[in-house]
Amino acid sequence: MGRRTLLRAAAGAGALAVAAAGTGVAMAEDVLPGGARLRRALGLTGPDGVLPPAAAGPVRTEDRHSAARGTTVRLITMTPPGAHRPADLPVCLALHGRGATAQTMVETGLPEFLSAAVAAGVPPFAVVAVDGGNASYWRRTATGDDPQRMLLDELPGWLAEQGLRQPGGAMGISMGGFGALNYARNRGQGFGPVAALSPAVFRTWPDAEAVEVFRDEAEWREYEPLLHLDQPLGRPLGVWCGTEDPFCDAARRLAPHAAQAHFPPGEHSGGFWRRVLPDVMPFLGHALAGQPA
């Protein structure tokens, strides 16, 4: 498969689709022909993650009309089990990938991973997901659909009505990683942690053009996080991306700016995201509580 085909396929994998075993495995990955399919068959792309044996906490779902998006969106709030006062909980925004919705974040297992993390001693926090559109990359589109403005201008009020704070951190998967990094840029220097899982970022305009989302190179340059590394991208920033992911080379450019950067064997899939979420949730929880990442 050509690079454009790979990028296009990965960009469409925002919905559910997937530890290195040692030096021998790493060497095999470098030399075996056949690409990810062969390495997957040989077990060299890492195991799929599974849901933890933890009961989910409260999950609240409601529909809201977004003037910024010109449509009704689904808003989902997830809190850990226990008698936590909503106003006491820091809030993490969770942005879904291309072809997915807020509900996809629930199906990925965020409520269970949140519960497991808090049960293991991570400071409790709330997770909020909202619909951002199929292929918006969480930026204003040619039709006027503006999910980033929804996050900045409308979401705080919706959360206040539930007794929740404005998001103090963010995580994003694939397209959602692109959106989370831009959200942090827009929130400025005081914004907290960002966890980017398989972030759909692009090294060059031809790579970005291949996903058939941006109107032109100028628009891509306006939003591309890799072109704005001098601006806030999360304090701290964490990056997780599999070595078999077509976005991996681009994601590695975030590593020098990250407090944590992990590139284990893995693909652009739900199995990989479930595998790394046991590390992502403590990273977010401790950072939101002002503790070292």
Buried (B, 14 or more C-beta within 10 A) or exposed (E): EEEBEBBBBBBBBBBBBBEBEEEEBEEEBEEEEEEBEEBBEEEBBBBBBEBBEBEBBBBBEEEBEBEBBEEEBBBBBBBBBEEBEBEEBBBBBBBBBBBBBBBBBBEBBBBBBBBBBBBEEBBBBBBBBBBBBBBBBBBBBEEEBBBBBBBBEBBBEBBEEBEBBBBBBBBBBBBBBBBBBBBBBBBEEEBBBBBBBBBBBBBEBEBBBBBEBBEEBEBBEEBBBBBBEEBBBBBBBBBBBBBBBBBBBBBBBBBEBBBBBBBBBBBBBBBBBBBBBBBBBBBBBBBBBEEEB
